[in-house]
Amino acid sequence: MKKNIYLIKIIILSLFFSTNLFAGKSDIFDMGKNLFEKKEFDKSKIYFERDIVFNPMSEKSYLYLAKIFLHNENDSEEEKNLNNVLTLNPENDEAVYMLTLLKIKQTNYDEAKKLMDKFNLICESFCIKKNEIKEKFSELIPQNEKN
């Protein structure tokens, strides 16, 4: 009987500590987001990276890292993080939008066209950005396709 009570106490304590551990992990993302909103990008980057260590499936942390790299004009890191977001959630319209703009910036017509078509299919919260993408994409269209 004492063994059962001892075992129950261990289980309860381990559940208590694991709950606190998981609560701390969600705080990491929130702290990073708060710093990002204050435009403290270098500090927020550390929190998003730490969140990814604890939760490699953290789509939001990858997206915020992409936003930081967009701000820092680091195209390769921005693209890497956007691709991670789209691997985790292929229908993340904000990531598709950002990646489309990046491909337009890189003058990658074929990729931009594919992403633009995908964006038109999945857009939810970013549908208001359709015209912006169309305008920027029209500057990229080769002359033989404009006619």
Protein Blocks (a to p, Z undefined) as FASTA:
>chain_A
ZZmmmmmmmmmmmmmmmmmmmmmmmmmmmmmmmmmmnopaklmmmmmmmmmmmmmmlmkl
mmmmmmmmmmnopaklmmmmmmmmmmmmmmlmklmmmmmmmmmmnopaklmmmmmmmmmm
mocklmmmmmmmmmmmmmmpcfklmZZ
